[in-house]
Amino acid sequence: MFTETQHIASIEDFKISKFTLTQGEYITIIGNNPSVSIGNNKPVENITWYDACMFCNELSIEESLTPYYNITGIVYTGNNITFAIVTIPDLDGLGYRLPTETEWEFSCRGEYEDRPIEYNTMPFGIGDKESIDDTLANFNTFYPYDIIQGEHYDSSASPIGDTIQVESYEENDYKLFQMHGNVFEWCWDWADTYPGDGELNHQGASTGVYKIKRGGGYNSRGKHLRAAYRGFEEPHIISNDTGFRLAQNVPRVPTPESNFPYDGEVEYDDPLEIILTCSASESIIWYTLDGSQPVPMEVDEFDNPTGSYEYTDPIPLTVPMILKAIASREEWKQSFTATWNYTSISSPGMLAMPTITPNGGLVLVGTEIVMTTNSVGADIYYEMTTNGSVPPDPTDMSTLYTGPIIVPYTAVINIKAISWRP
């Protein structure tokens, strides 16, 4: 129903739990145990997707984190949540959450470094990566799977037929346990067809009928334990072979700032040098001067540079210049990109002309009129009329601009403004 089409996926750094959530952990936070197969260190199961989201929020609150989800309209059936409206106010939030489908599969497959590309698409992330059997995972071992035979029947098998403790079997290359078998794991995504190649941090469809669950359970056939297999279920359904694993964002590095924060004309005394800063300690700033996207040099796989430079000293300001900068830090998400388009430099001592936005035309009552100047340290003084007449030329004795001017009523407004610095 939902295809396993191979495609290139892009994700940013994140954290994911070493184990599926245990019944003991669930009881500590929620206060009840919905599981069928009881055991403090067995995976919690028999929970809805909504229950998993609620646990994420409750654990976040317990650890003084802002909850990742906004959950409203909650409907309970017994101890299970069978309906709710779940949204994400801030994708960069640091509260606990479910992994996306893409994050889950990346985690399941294990470390990719220095592997040939065909090795990255093997069926499994443990053992020889080509096959699964009862030495590697808890599943319906009557139906093992390998890359040569596919699914086949083993009449000598003895399936466990129940969930087992979460630390059982070998861990994968990322030191994660039981990414294959024991219980399916709820993911964030609504089930849908995959996006095109390269979409960053794909979150799935905006709505749907089924939620994705991955990894296969203790009663699943071997083919359903494959890293690529896409299980799905309605979010209100409970099953004794479905649990979840926690994920969490890493912090995002703040966007770099410039001592010349404005686009357009720049006015300043010599020397004309751009100083870039980032408020996060231990961060590294990377920049380009030609408008291209900066890239941290450590991810550049080629001998020829990308045009990116590590910021170490002030940058001489020449015009025209399109400066772009990002900041990176180990185990943090890369910052958003800052862009400054410097077009000209005014003569020493001559202040830049203020910019008025909106600059003419029809505007609604209540619109904010904003004035800015590219002259560092300068104030703005203005004269304004509301009867259509031409205002006098402003001086430093005119009205000092201190914030947006609200259009109070229907009027013909004219404004003259100057930059002024003693």
Contacts in CASP RR format, 6 or more apart in sequence:
PFRMAT RR
TARGET T0000
AUTHOR 0000-0000-0000
METHOD contacts of the structure
MODEL  1
MFTETQHIASIEDFKISKFTLTQGEYITIIGNNPSVSIGNNKPVENITWY
DACMFCNELSIEESLTPYYNITGIVYTGNNITFAIVTIPDLDGLGYRLPT
ETEWEFSCRGEYEDRPIEYNTMPFGIGDKESIDDTLANFNTFYPYDIIQG
EHYDSSASPIGDTIQVESYEENDYKLFQMHGNVFEWCWDWADTYPGDGEL
NHQGASTGVYKIKRGGGYNSRGKHLRAAYRGFEEPHIISNDTGFRLAQNV
PRVPTPESNFPYDGEVEYDDPLEIILTCSASESIIWYTLDGSQPVPMEVD
EFDNPTGSYEYTDPIPLTVPMILKAIASREEWKQSFTATWNYTSISSPGM
LAMPTITPNGGLVLVGTEIVMTTNSVGADIYYEMTTNGSVPPDPTDMSTL
YTGPIIVPYTAVINIKAISWRP
1 191 0 8 1.000
1 232 0 8 1.000
2 191 0 8 1.000
2 192 0 8 1.000
2 193 0 8 1.000
2 230 0 8 1.000
2 231 0 8 1.000
2 232 0 8 1.000
3 193 0 8 1.000
3 194 0 8 1.000
4 228 0 8 1.000
4 229 0 8 1.000
4 230 0 8 1.000
5 193 0 8 1.000
5 194 0 8 1.000
6 121 0 8 1.000
6 228 0 8 1.000
7 194 0 8 1.000
7 195 0 8 1.000
7 196 0 8 1.000
7 197 0 8 1.000
7 198 0 8 1.000
8 197 0 8 1.000
8 198 0 8 1.000
9 102 0 8 1.000
9 105 0 8 1.000
9 106 0 8 1.000
9 198 0 8 1.000
9 199 0 8 1.000
9 202 0 8 1.000
10 198 0 8 1.000
10 199 0 8 1.000
10 200 0 8 1.000
10 201 0 8 1.000
11 100 0 8 1.000
11 102 0 8 1.000
11 103 0 8 1.000
11 106 0 8 1.000
11 200 0 8 1.000
11 201 0 8 1.000
12 200 0 8 1.000
12 201 0 8 1.000
12 250 0 8 1.000
12 333 0 8 1.000
12 334 0 8 1.000
13 250 0 8 1.000
13 331 0 8 1.000
13 332 0 8 1.000
13 333 0 8 1.000
14 99 0 8 1.000
14 103 0 8 1.000
14 247 0 8 1.000
14 248 0 8 1.000
14 249 0 8 1.000
14 250 0 8 1.000
15 247 0 8 1.000
15 248 0 8 1.000
15 249 0 8 1.000
15 250 0 8 1.000
16 99 0 8 1.000
16 103 0 8 1.000
16 104 0 8 1.000
16 107 0 8 1.000
16 176 0 8 1.000
16 245 0 8 1.000
16 246 0 8 1.000
16 247 0 8 1.000
16 248 0 8 1.000
17 176 0 8 1.000
17 245 0 8 1.000
17 246 0 8 1.000
17 247 0 8 1.000
18 171 0 8 1.000
18 175 0 8 1.000
18 176 0 8 1.000
18 177 0 8 1.000
19 43 0 8 1.000
19 166 0 8 1.000
19 167 0 8 1.000
19 176 0 8 1.000
19 177 0 8 1.000
19 178 0 8 1.000
19 245 0 8 1.000
20 43 0 8 1.000
20 44 0 8 1.000
20 166 0 8 1.000
20 177 0 8 1.000
20 178 0 8 1.000
20 182 0 8 1.000
20 183 0 8 1.000
20 185 0 8 1.000
20 243 0 8 1.000
20 244 0 8 1.000
20 245 0 8 1.000
21 43 0 8 1.000
21 44 0 8 1.000
21 55 0 8 1.000
21 243 0 8 1.000
21 244 0 8 1.000
21 245 0 8 1.000
21 246 0 8 1.000
22 40 0 8 1.000
22 41 0 8 1.000
22 42 0 8 1.000
22 43 0 8 1.000
22 44 0 8 1.000
22 166 0 8 1.000
23 33 0 8 1.000
23 35 0 8 1.000
23 38 0 8 1.000
23 39 0 8 1.000
23 40 0 8 1.000
23 41 0 8 1.000
23 42 0 8 1.000
23 43 0 8 1.000
23 44 0 8 1.000
24 33 0 8 1.000
24 39 0 8 1.000
24 40 0 8 1.000
24 41 0 8 1.000
24 44 0 8 1.000
25 44 0 8 1.000
26 33 0 8 1.000
26 34 0 8 1.000
26 35 0 8 1.000
26 44 0 8 1.000
26 47 0 8 1.000
26 55 0 8 1.000
27 33 0 8 1.000
29 55 0 8 1.000
29 58 0 8 1.000
29 59 0 8 1.000
29 62 0 8 1.000
30 54 0 8 1.000
30 55 0 8 1.000
30 58 0 8 1.000
32 79 0 8 1.000
33 44 0 8 1.000
34 44 0 8 1.000
34 45 0 8 1.000
34 46 0 8 1.000
34 47 0 8 1.000
34 51 0 8 1.000
34 79 0 8 1.000
34 80 0 8 1.000
34 238 0 8 1.000
35 42 0 8 1.000
35 43 0 8 1.000
35 44 0 8 1.000
35 45 0 8 1.000
35 46 0 8 1.000
35 240 0 8 1.000
36 45 0 8 1.000
36 46 0 8 1.000
36 240 0 8 1.000
37 45 0 8 1.000
37 162 0 8 1.000
37 163 0 8 1.000
37 240 0 8 1.000
39 165 0 8 1.000
41 165 0 8 1.000
41 166 0 8 1.000
41 167 0 8 1.000
42 163 0 8 1.000
42 164 0 8 1.000
42 165 0 8 1.000
42 166 0 8 1.000
43 163 0 8 1.000
43 166 0 8 1.000
43 182 0 8 1.000
43 183 0 8 1.000
43 243 0 8 1.000
44 243 0 8 1.000
44 244 0 8 1.000
45 163 0 8 1.000
45 183 0 8 1.000
45 239 0 8 1.000
45 240 0 8 1.000
45 241 0 8 1.000
45 242 0 8 1.000
45 243 0 8 1.000
46 80 0 8 1.000
46 238 0 8 1.000
46 239 0 8 1.000
46 240 0 8 1.000
46 242 0 8 1.000
47 55 0 8 1.000
47 80 0 8 1.000
47 238 0 8 1.000
47 242 0 8 1.000
47 243 0 8 1.000
47 244 0 8 1.000
48 80 0 8 1.000
48 81 0 8 1.000
48 82 0 8 1.000
48 235 0 8 1.000
48 236 0 8 1.000
48 237 0 8 1.000
48 238 0 8 1.000
49 186 0 8 1.000
49 211 0 8 1.000
49 233 0 8 1.000
49 235 0 8 1.000
49 236 0 8 1.000
50 71 0 8 1.000
50 74 0 8 1.000
50 80 0 8 1.000
50 81 0 8 1.000
50 82 0 8 1.000
50 83 0 8 1.000
50 84 0 8 1.000
50 86 0 8 1.000
50 235 0 8 1.000
50 236 0 8 1.000
51 80 0 8 1.000
51 81 0 8 1.000
52 98 0 8 1.000
52 186 0 8 1.000
52 243 0 8 1.000
52 244 0 8 1.000
53 69 0 8 1.000
53 71 0 8 1.000
53 84 0 8 1.000
53 86 0 8 1.000
53 97 0 8 1.000
53 98 0 8 1.000
54 71 0 8 1.000
54 74 0 8 1.000
54 81 0 8 1.000
54 84 0 8 1.000
55 244 0 8 1.000
56 67 0 8 1.000
56 68 0 8 1.000
56 69 0 8 1.000
56 95 0 8 1.000
56 96 0 8 1.000
56 97 0 8 1.000
56 98 0 8 1.000
56 246 0 8 1.000
57 67 0 8 1.000
57 68 0 8 1.000
57 69 0 8 1.000
57 71 0 8 1.000
57 96 0 8 1.000
59 96 0 8 1.000
59 246 0 8 1.000
60 66 0 8 1.000
60 67 0 8 1.000
60 68 0 8 1.000
60 95 0 8 1.000
60 96 0 8 1.000
61 67 0 8 1.000
65 94 0 8 1.000
65 95 0 8 1.000
65 96 0 8 1.000
66 93 0 8 1.000
66 94 0 8 1.000
66 95 0 8 1.000
67 95 0 8 1.000
68 88 0 8 1.000
68 90 0 8 1.000
68 93 0 8 1.000
68 94 0 8 1.000
68 95 0 8 1.000
68 96 0 8 1.000
68 97 0 8 1.000
69 86 0 8 1.000
69 87 0 8 1.000
69 88 0 8 1.000
69 97 0 8 1.000
70 86 0 8 1.000
70 87 0 8 1.000
70 88 0 8 1.000
70 89 0 8 1.000
71 84 0 8 1.000
71 85 0 8 1.000
71 86 0 8 1.000
72 84 0 8 1.000
72 85 0 8 1.000
73 83 0 8 1.000
73 84 0 8 1.000
73 85 0 8 1.000
74 81 0 8 1.000
74 83 0 8 1.000
74 84 0 8 1.000
75 81 0 8 1.000
75 82 0 8 1.000
75 83 0 8 1.000
75 84 0 8 1.000
76 82 0 8 1.000
80 238 0 8 1.000
81 236 0 8 1.000
82 236 0 8 1.000
83 236 0 8 1.000
88 97 0 8 1.000
88 203 0 8 1.000
91 201 0 8 1.000
91 203 0 8 1.000
92 249 0 8 1.000
92 252 0 8 1.000
92 333 0 8 1.000
93 249 0 8 1.000
94 248 0 8 1.000
94 249 0 8 1.000
94 251 0 8 1.000
95 248 0 8 1.000
95 249 0 8 1.000
96 246 0 8 1.000
96 247 0 8 1.000
96 248 0 8 1.000
97 188 0 8 1.000
97 246 0 8 1.000
97 247 0 8 1.000
97 248 0 8 1.000
97 249 0 8 1.000
98 186 0 8 1.000
98 187 0 8 1.000
98 188 0 8 1.000
98 244 0 8 1.000
98 245 0 8 1.000
98 246 0 8 1.000
98 247 0 8 1.000
99 107 0 8 1.000
99 185 0 8 1.000
99 187 0 8 1.000
99 188 0 8 1.000
99 245 0 8 1.000
99 247 0 8 1.000
100 187 0 8 1.000
100 188 0 8 1.000
100 189 0 8 1.000
100 201 0 8 1.000
100 202 0 8 1.000
100 203 0 8 1.000
100 204 0 8 1.000
100 247 0 8 1.000
101 187 0 8 1.000
101 188 0 8 1.000
101 189 0 8 1.000
101 202 0 8 1.000
101 204 0 8 1.000
101 212 0 8 1.000
101 214 0 8 1.000
101 230 0 8 1.000
102 201 0 8 1.000
102 202 0 8 1.000
103 247 0 8 1.000
104 185 0 8 1.000
104 187 0 8 1.000
104 214 0 8 1.000
104 245 0 8 1.000
105 214 0 8 1.000
105 227 0 8 1.000
105 228 0 8 1.000
107 174 0 8 1.000
107 176 0 8 1.000
107 179 0 8 1.000
108 125 0 8 1.000
108 172 0 8 1.000
108 176 0 8 1.000
108 179 0 8 1.000
108 180 0 8 1.000
108 214 0 8 1.000
108 215 0 8 1.000
108 227 0 8 1.000
109 120 0 8 1.000
109 122 0 8 1.000
109 125 0 8 1.000
109 172 0 8 1.000
109 227 0 8 1.000
110 125 0 8 1.000
110 172 0 8 1.000
110 173 0 8 1.000
110 174 0 8 1.000
110 176 0 8 1.000
111 173 0 8 1.000
111 174 0 8 1.000
112 120 0 8 1.000
119 129 0 8 1.000
121 228 0 8 1.000
122 129 0 8 1.000
122 130 0 8 1.000
122 147 0 8 1.000
122 227 0 8 1.000
123 129 0 8 1.000
123 130 0 8 1.000
123 131 0 8 1.000
123 132 0 8 1.000
123 145 0 8 1.000
123 147 0 8 1.000
123 226 0 8 1.000
123 227 0 8 1.000
123 228 0 8 1.000
124 130 0 8 1.000
124 131 0 8 1.000
124 132 0 8 1.000
124 136 0 8 1.000
124 180 0 8 1.000
124 225 0 8 1.000
124 226 0 8 1.000
124 227 0 8 1.000
125 172 0 8 1.000
125 173 0 8 1.000
125 179 0 8 1.000
125 180 0 8 1.000
125 227 0 8 1.000
126 132 0 8 1.000
126 136 0 8 1.000
126 137 0 8 1.000
126 169 0 8 1.000
126 170 0 8 1.000
126 171 0 8 1.000
126 172 0 8 1.000
126 179 0 8 1.000
126 180 0 8 1.000
127 136 0 8 1.000
127 170 0 8 1.000
130 146 0 8 1.000
130 147 0 8 1.000
130 148 0 8 1.000
131 144 0 8 1.000
131 145 0 8 1.000
131 146 0 8 1.000
131 147 0 8 1.000
132 139 0 8 1.000
132 144 0 8 1.000
132 145 0 8 1.000
132 146 0 8 1.000
132 180 0 8 1.000
132 222 0 8 1.000
132 225 0 8 1.000
132 226 0 8 1.000
133 141 0 8 1.000
133 144 0 8 1.000
134 141 0 8 1.000
134 144 0 8 1.000
134 157 0 8 1.000
134 158 0 8 1.000
134 159 0 8 1.000
135 169 0 8 1.000
136 169 0 8 1.000
136 170 0 8 1.000
136 180 0 8 1.000
137 169 0 8 1.000
137 178 0 8 1.000
137 180 0 8 1.000
137 181 0 8 1.000
137 182 0 8 1.000
137 225 0 8 1.000
138 160 0 8 1.000
138 161 0 8 1.000
138 163 0 8 1.000
138 164 0 8 1.000
138 168 0 8 1.000
138 169 0 8 1.000
138 178 0 8 1.000
138 181 0 8 1.000
138 182 0 8 1.000
138 217 0 8 1.000
138 218 0 8 1.000
139 159 0 8 1.000
139 180 0 8 1.000
139 181 0 8 1.000
139 216 0 8 1.000
139 217 0 8 1.000
139 218 0 8 1.000
139 219 0 8 1.000
139 220 0 8 1.000
139 221 0 8 1.000
139 222 0 8 1.000
139 224 0 8 1.000
139 225 0 8 1.000
140 159 0 8 1.000
140 161 0 8 1.000
140 218 0 8 1.000
140 219 0 8 1.000
140 220 0 8 1.000
140 221 0 8 1.000
140 222 0 8 1.000
141 154 0 8 1.000
141 157 0 8 1.000
141 158 0 8 1.000
141 159 0 8 1.000
142 153 0 8 1.000
142 154 0 8 1.000
142 155 0 8 1.000
142 157 0 8 1.000
142 159 0 8 1.000
143 151 0 8 1.000
143 152 0 8 1.000
143 153 0 8 1.000
143 154 0 8 1.000
143 221 0 8 1.000
143 222 0 8 1.000
143 223 0 8 1.000
144 151 0 8 1.000
144 152 0 8 1.000
144 154 0 8 1.000
144 157 0 8 1.000
144 222 0 8 1.000
145 151 0 8 1.000
145 152 0 8 1.000
145 221 0 8 1.000
145 222 0 8 1.000
145 223 0 8 1.000
145 225 0 8 1.000
145 226 0 8 1.000
146 152 0 8 1.000
150 223 0 8 1.000
151 221 0 8 1.000
151 222 0 8 1.000
151 223 0 8 1.000
159 218 0 8 1.000
159 219 0 8 1.000
160 218 0 8 1.000
161 218 0 8 1.000
161 219 0 8 1.000
162 218 0 8 1.000
163 182 0 8 1.000
163 183 0 8 1.000
163 218 0 8 1.000
163 240 0 8 1.000
163 241 0 8 1.000
164 182 0 8 1.000
164 218 0 8 1.000
166 177 0 8 1.000
166 178 0 8 1.000
166 182 0 8 1.000
167 177 0 8 1.000
168 177 0 8 1.000
168 178 0 8 1.000
168 182 0 8 1.000
169 177 0 8 1.000
169 178 0 8 1.000
171 177 0 8 1.000
172 179 0 8 1.000
179 215 0 8 1.000
179 227 0 8 1.000
180 215 0 8 1.000
180 216 0 8 1.000
180 225 0 8 1.000
180 227 0 8 1.000
181 215 0 8 1.000
181 216 0 8 1.000
181 217 0 8 1.000
181 218 0 8 1.000
181 220 0 8 1.000
181 225 0 8 1.000
182 216 0 8 1.000
182 217 0 8 1.000
182 218 0 8 1.000
183 216 0 8 1.000
183 217 0 8 1.000
183 218 0 8 1.000
183 241 0 8 1.000
183 242 0 8 1.000
183 243 0 8 1.000
184 213 0 8 1.000
184 214 0 8 1.000
184 215 0 8 1.000
184 216 0 8 1.000
184 217 0 8 1.000
184 220 0 8 1.000
184 231 0 8 1.000
184 233 0 8 1.000
184 239 0 8 1.000
184 241 0 8 1.000
184 242 0 8 1.000
184 243 0 8 1.000
185 213 0 8 1.000
185 214 0 8 1.000
185 215 0 8 1.000
185 242 0 8 1.000
185 243 0 8 1.000
185 244 0 8 1.000
185 245 0 8 1.000
186 211 0 8 1.000
186 212 0 8 1.000
186 213 0 8 1.000
186 242 0 8 1.000
186 243 0 8 1.000
186 244 0 8 1.000
187 211 0 8 1.000
187 212 0 8 1.000
187 213 0 8 1.000
187 214 0 8 1.000
188 203 0 8 1.000
188 204 0 8 1.000
188 211 0 8 1.000
188 212 0 8 1.000
189 202 0 8 1.000
189 203 0 8 1.000
189 204 0 8 1.000
189 205 0 8 1.000
189 211 0 8 1.000
189 212 0 8 1.000
190 204 0 8 1.000
190 205 0 8 1.000
190 206 0 8 1.000
190 207 0 8 1.000
190 208 0 8 1.000
190 209 0 8 1.000
190 210 0 8 1.000
190 211 0 8 1.000
190 212 0 8 1.000
191 205 0 8 1.000
191 208 0 8 1.000
191 209 0 8 1.000
191 210 0 8 1.000
191 211 0 8 1.000
191 212 0 8 1.000
191 230 0 8 1.000
191 231 0 8 1.000
191 232 0 8 1.000
192 204 0 8 1.000
192 205 0 8 1.000
192 208 0 8 1.000
194 202 0 8 1.000
195 202 0 8 1.000
195 204 0 8 1.000
209 234 0 8 1.000
210 232 0 8 1.000
210 233 0 8 1.000
210 234 0 8 1.000
210 235 0 8 1.000
211 232 0 8 1.000
211 233 0 8 1.000
211 234 0 8 1.000
211 235 0 8 1.000
212 230 0 8 1.000
212 231 0 8 1.000
212 232 0 8 1.000
213 231 0 8 1.000
213 232 0 8 1.000
213 233 0 8 1.000
213 242 0 8 1.000
213 243 0 8 1.000
214 229 0 8 1.000
214 230 0 8 1.000
214 231 0 8 1.000
215 224 0 8 1.000
215 225 0 8 1.000
215 227 0 8 1.000
215 229 0 8 1.000
215 231 0 8 1.000
216 224 0 8 1.000
216 225 0 8 1.000
216 229 0 8 1.000
216 231 0 8 1.000
216 241 0 8 1.000
217 224 0 8 1.000
217 225 0 8 1.000
217 241 0 8 1.000
217 242 0 8 1.000
218 241 0 8 1.000
219 241 0 8 1.000
220 241 0 8 1.000
223 229 0 8 1.000
224 231 0 8 1.000
233 239 0 8 1.000
233 242 0 8 1.000
249 333 0 8 1.000
250 331 0 8 1.000
250 332 0 8 1.000
250 333 0 8 1.000
251 280 0 8 1.000
251 332 0 8 1.000
251 333 0 8 1.000
252 332 0 8 1.000
252 333 0 8 1.000
252 334 0 8 1.000
252 335 0 8 1.000
252 336 0 8 1.000
253 278 0 8 1.000
253 280 0 8 1.000
253 283 0 8 1.000
253 327 0 8 1.000
253 328 0 8 1.000
253 329 0 8 1.000
253 332 0 8 1.000
253 333 0 8 1.000
253 334 0 8 1.000
253 335 0 8 1.000
254 278 0 8 1.000
254 279 0 8 1.000
254 280 0 8 1.000
254 283 0 8 1.000
254 327 0 8 1.000
254 335 0 8 1.000
255 278 0 8 1.000
255 326 0 8 1.000
255 327 0 8 1.000
255 335 0 8 1.000
255 336 0 8 1.000
255 337 0 8 1.000
255 338 0 8 1.000
256 276 0 8 1.000
256 277 0 8 1.000
256 278 0 8 1.000
256 285 0 8 1.000
256 287 0 8 1.000
256 311 0 8 1.000
256 325 0 8 1.000
256 326 0 8 1.000
256 327 0 8 1.000
256 335 0 8 1.000
256 338 0 8 1.000
257 276 0 8 1.000
257 277 0 8 1.000
257 278 0 8 1.000
257 279 0 8 1.000
257 338 0 8 1.000
258 274 0 8 1.000
258 275 0 8 1.000
258 276 0 8 1.000
258 277 0 8 1.000
258 323 0 8 1.000
258 325 0 8 1.000
258 338 0 8 1.000
258 340 0 8 1.000
259 274 0 8 1.000
259 275 0 8 1.000
259 277 0 8 1.000
259 376 0 8 1.000
260 266 0 8 1.000
260 268 0 8 1.000
260 274 0 8 1.000
260 317 0 8 1.000
260 340 0 8 1.000
260 342 0 8 1.000
260 374 0 8 1.000
260 376 0 8 1.000
261 340 0 8 1.000
262 340 0 8 1.000
262 372 0 8 1.000
262 373 0 8 1.000
262 374 0 8 1.000
263 340 0 8 1.000
263 341 0 8 1.000
263 342 0 8 1.000
263 343 0 8 1.000
263 374 0 8 1.000
264 341 0 8 1.000
264 342 0 8 1.000
264 343 0 8 1.000
264 344 0 8 1.000
264 374 0 8 1.000
265 343 0 8 1.000
265 344 0 8 1.000
265 345 0 8 1.000
265 346 0 8 1.000
265 352 0 8 1.000
265 353 0 8 1.000
265 374 0 8 1.000
266 272 0 8 1.000
266 317 0 8 1.000
266 319 0 8 1.000
266 342 0 8 1.000
266 344 0 8 1.000
266 345 0 8 1.000
266 346 0 8 1.000
266 352 0 8 1.000
266 374 0 8 1.000
267 345 0 8 1.000
267 346 0 8 1.000
267 349 0 8 1.000
267 350 0 8 1.000
267 351 0 8 1.000
267 352 0 8 1.000
267 374 0 8 1.000
267 375 0 8 1.000
267 376 0 8 1.000
268 345 0 8 1.000
268 375 0 8 1.000
268 376 0 8 1.000
269 348 0 8 1.000
269 349 0 8 1.000
270 348 0 8 1.000
271 316 0 8 1.000
272 316 0 8 1.000
272 317 0 8 1.000
272 345 0 8 1.000
273 314 0 8 1.000
273 315 0 8 1.000
273 316 0 8 1.000
273 317 0 8 1.000
274 314 0 8 1.000
274 315 0 8 1.000
274 316 0 8 1.000
274 317 0 8 1.000
274 323 0 8 1.000
275 314 0 8 1.000
276 285 0 8 1.000
276 287 0 8 1.000
276 311 0 8 1.000
276 315 0 8 1.000
276 325 0 8 1.000
277 285 0 8 1.000
278 285 0 8 1.000
278 327 0 8 1.000
278 335 0 8 1.000
280 327 0 8 1.000
280 329 0 8 1.000
280 332 0 8 1.000
282 329 0 8 1.000
282 330 0 8 1.000
283 327 0 8 1.000
283 328 0 8 1.000
283 329 0 8 1.000
283 332 0 8 1.000
283 335 0 8 1.000
284 296 0 8 1.000
284 310 0 8 1.000
284 311 0 8 1.000
284 327 0 8 1.000
284 328 0 8 1.000
284 329 0 8 1.000
285 310 0 8 1.000
285 311 0 8 1.000
285 325 0 8 1.000
285 326 0 8 1.000
285 327 0 8 1.000
286 294 0 8 1.000
286 295 0 8 1.000
286 296 0 8 1.000
286 297 0 8 1.000
286 308 0 8 1.000
286 309 0 8 1.000
286 310 0 8 1.000
286 311 0 8 1.000
286 325 0 8 1.000
286 326 0 8 1.000
286 327 0 8 1.000
286 328 0 8 1.000
287 294 0 8 1.000
287 308 0 8 1.000
287 309 0 8 1.000
287 311 0 8 1.000
287 315 0 8 1.000
287 323 0 8 1.000
287 324 0 8 1.000
287 325 0 8 1.000
287 326 0 8 1.000
288 294 0 8 1.000
288 306 0 8 1.000
288 307 0 8 1.000
288 308 0 8 1.000
288 309 0 8 1.000
288 323 0 8 1.000
288 324 0 8 1.000
289 309 0 8 1.000
289 315 0 8 1.000
289 321 0 8 1.000
289 322 0 8 1.000
289 323 0 8 1.000
290 307 0 8 1.000
290 322 0 8 1.000
291 322 0 8 1.000
291 323 0 8 1.000
291 324 0 8 1.000
291 339 0 8 1.000
292 306 0 8 1.000
292 307 0 8 1.000
292 324 0 8 1.000
293 324 0 8 1.000
293 337 0 8 1.000
294 306 0 8 1.000
294 308 0 8 1.000
294 324 0 8 1.000
294 325 0 8 1.000
294 326 0 8 1.000
294 337 0 8 1.000
295 306 0 8 1.000
295 308 0 8 1.000
296 308 0 8 1.000
296 326 0 8 1.000
296 328 0 8 1.000
296 334 0 8 1.000
297 305 0 8 1.000
297 306 0 8 1.000
297 308 0 8 1.000
297 310 0 8 1.000
300 306 0 8 1.000
300 308 0 8 1.000
311 325 0 8 1.000
315 323 0 8 1.000
317 342 0 8 1.000
317 345 0 8 1.000
319 342 0 8 1.000
319 343 0 8 1.000
319 344 0 8 1.000
319 345 0 8 1.000
320 341 0 8 1.000
320 342 0 8 1.000
320 343 0 8 1.000
320 344 0 8 1.000
321 340 0 8 1.000
321 341 0 8 1.000
321 342 0 8 1.000
322 339 0 8 1.000
322 340 0 8 1.000
322 341 0 8 1.000
322 342 0 8 1.000
323 339 0 8 1.000
323 340 0 8 1.000
323 341 0 8 1.000
323 342 0 8 1.000
324 337 0 8 1.000
324 338 0 8 1.000
324 339 0 8 1.000
324 340 0 8 1.000
325 337 0 8 1.000
325 338 0 8 1.000
326 334 0 8 1.000
326 335 0 8 1.000
326 336 0 8 1.000
326 337 0 8 1.000
326 338 0 8 1.000
327 334 0 8 1.000
327 335 0 8 1.000
328 334 0 8 1.000
328 335 0 8 1.000
346 352 0 8 1.000
346 375 0 8 1.000
351 373 0 8 1.000
351 375 0 8 1.000
351 378 0 8 1.000
351 418 0 8 1.000
351 419 0 8 1.000
351 420 0 8 1.000
351 421 0 8 1.000
352 373 0 8 1.000
352 374 0 8 1.000
352 375 0 8 1.000
352 378 0 8 1.000
352 419 0 8 1.000
353 373 0 8 1.000
353 418 0 8 1.000
353 419 0 8 1.000
354 371 0 8 1.000
354 372 0 8 1.000
354 373 0 8 1.000
354 380 0 8 1.000
354 382 0 8 1.000
354 401 0 8 1.000
354 417 0 8 1.000
354 418 0 8 1.000
354 419 0 8 1.000
355 371 0 8 1.000
355 372 0 8 1.000
355 373 0 8 1.000
355 374 0 8 1.000
356 369 0 8 1.000
356 370 0 8 1.000
356 371 0 8 1.000
356 415 0 8 1.000
356 417 0 8 1.000
357 369 0 8 1.000
357 370 0 8 1.000
357 371 0 8 1.000
357 372 0 8 1.000
358 367 0 8 1.000
358 369 0 8 1.000
363 407 0 8 1.000
364 407 0 8 1.000
365 407 0 8 1.000
365 408 0 8 1.000
365 409 0 8 1.000
365 410 0 8 1.000
366 406 0 8 1.000
366 407 0 8 1.000
366 408 0 8 1.000
367 406 0 8 1.000
367 407 0 8 1.000
368 404 0 8 1.000
368 405 0 8 1.000
368 406 0 8 1.000
368 407 0 8 1.000
369 404 0 8 1.000
369 405 0 8 1.000
369 406 0 8 1.000
369 407 0 8 1.000
369 413 0 8 1.000
369 415 0 8 1.000
370 403 0 8 1.000
370 404 0 8 1.000
371 380 0 8 1.000
371 382 0 8 1.000
371 401 0 8 1.000
371 403 0 8 1.000
371 417 0 8 1.000
372 380 0 8 1.000
373 380 0 8 1.000
373 419 0 8 1.000
375 419 0 8 1.000
375 421 0 8 1.000
377 421 0 8 1.000
378 419 0 8 1.000
378 420 0 8 1.000
378 421 0 8 1.000
379 400 0 8 1.000
379 401 0 8 1.000
379 419 0 8 1.000
379 420 0 8 1.000
379 421 0 8 1.000
380 400 0 8 1.000
380 401 0 8 1.000
380 417 0 8 1.000
380 418 0 8 1.000
380 419 0 8 1.000
380 420 0 8 1.000
381 394 0 8 1.000
381 395 0 8 1.000
381 396 0 8 1.000
381 397 0 8 1.000
381 398 0 8 1.000
381 399 0 8 1.000
381 400 0 8 1.000
381 401 0 8 1.000
381 417 0 8 1.000
381 418 0 8 1.000
381 420 0 8 1.000
382 394 0 8 1.000
382 398 0 8 1.000
382 399 0 8 1.000
382 401 0 8 1.000
382 415 0 8 1.000
382 416 0 8 1.000
382 417 0 8 1.000
382 418 0 8 1.000
383 391 0 8 1.000
383 392 0 8 1.000
383 393 0 8 1.000
383 394 0 8 1.000
383 398 0 8 1.000
383 399 0 8 1.000
383 415 0 8 1.000
383 416 0 8 1.000
383 417 0 8 1.000
384 391 0 8 1.000
384 399 0 8 1.000
384 405 0 8 1.000
384 413 0 8 1.000
384 414 0 8 1.000
384 415 0 8 1.000
384 416 0 8 1.000
385 391 0 8 1.000
385 413 0 8 1.000
385 414 0 8 1.000
386 411 0 8 1.000
386 412 0 8 1.000
386 413 0 8 1.000
387 411 0 8 1.000
387 412 0 8 1.000
388 411 0 8 1.000
388 412 0 8 1.000
388 413 0 8 1.000
388 414 0 8 1.000
389 414 0 8 1.000
390 414 0 8 1.000
391 414 0 8 1.000
391 415 0 8 1.000
391 416 0 8 1.000
392 416 0 8 1.000
393 416 0 8 1.000
394 416 0 8 1.000
394 417 0 8 1.000
394 418 0 8 1.000
395 418 0 8 1.000
396 420 0 8 1.000
398 418 0 8 1.000
401 417 0 8 1.000
407 413 0 8 1.000
END
